[in-house]
Amino acid sequence: MIEVDVTYVTFDDYWSAQTALANYIVQHIRKMPAPDLERLKNGLRQSLPKDASRRIAYKARVNAVKGHVPA
């Protein structure tokens, strides 16, 4: 497992990074009515972990696998 610290200075930085790619979830977010989208954003603003400087900060993890082809 590889673990890294992820930090965003502002919520807008976080939001842009999370919605940049048009994956399945982002496609649905883009179709949300404006009031629902604002409710989602406000909920995230309140619940995302923040560090002492009030930046959004959390640990991200990924599993890495190494293999080889037999000679």
C-alpha positions as CSV (number, residue, x, y, z in Angstrom):
1,M,0.0,0.0,0.0
2,I,1.2,3.5,-0.8
3,E,-0.1,6.4,1.3
4,V,0.3,10.1,0.4
5,D,-0.9,13.3,2.0
6,V,-3.4,15.2,-0.2
7,T,-3.9,18.9,0.4
8,Y,-6.0,21.6,-1.3
9,V,-5.7,25.2,-0.3
10,T,-9.3,26.0,-1.1
11,F,-12.6,24.2,-1.6
12,D,-12.6,25.4,-5.2
13,D,-9.2,23.7,-5.8
14,Y,-10.6,20.5,-4.3
15,W,-13.8,20.6,-6.3
16,S,-12.0,21.3,-9.6
17,A,-9.7,18.3,-9.0
18,Q,-12.5,16.0,-8.2
19,T,-14.8,17.0,-11.1
20,A,-12.2,17.4,-13.8
21,L,-12.7,14.0,-15.4
22,A,-16.1,13.0,-16.7
23,N,-16.5,9.7,-14.9
24,Y,-19.8,8.1,-14.1
25,I,-20.3,10.1,-10.8
26,V,-19.2,13.4,-12.3
27,Q,-21.6,13.0,-15.2
28,H,-24.4,12.7,-12.7
29,I,-23.1,15.7,-10.6
30,R,-23.1,17.8,-13.8
31,K,-26.8,17.0,-14.4
32,M,-27.9,18.0,-10.9
33,P,-30.2,21.0,-10.5
34,A,-28.4,24.1,-9.1
35,P,-30.0,23.9,-5.6
36,D,-29.0,20.3,-5.2
37,L,-25.5,20.9,-6.4
38,E,-25.1,23.8,-3.9
39,R,-26.4,21.5,-1.1
40,L,-23.8,18.9,-2.1
41,K,-21.0,21.4,-2.2
42,N,-22.0,22.9,1.2
43,G,-22.2,19.5,2.8
44,L,-18.7,18.7,1.5
45,R,-17.3,22.0,2.7
46,Q,-18.5,21.2,6.2
47,S,-17.5,17.5,6.3
48,L,-14.1,17.4,4.5
49,P,-11.1,17.1,7.0
50,K,-9.0,20.2,7.5
51,D,-5.6,20.8,8.9
52,A,-4.5,23.5,11.3
53,S,-4.3,26.0,8.4
54,R,-7.9,25.2,7.4
55,R,-6.8,23.6,4.2
56,I,-8.5,20.5,3.0
57,A,-6.1,17.7,4.0
58,Y,-6.4,13.9,4.1
59,K,-4.5,10.7,3.4
60,A,-5.0,8.9,0.1
61,R,-4.1,5.3,-0.3
62,V,-3.5,3.0,-3.3
63,N,-2.5,-0.6,-3.5
64,A,0.4,-1.4,-5.7
65,V,1.1,-4.7,-7.2
66,K,4.2,-5.9,-9.0
67,G,4.4,-8.9,-11.2
68,H,6.7,-10.4,-13.7
69,V,6.4,-12.6,-16.8
70,P,8.3,-15.8,-16.4
71,A,11.2,-16.1,-18.8
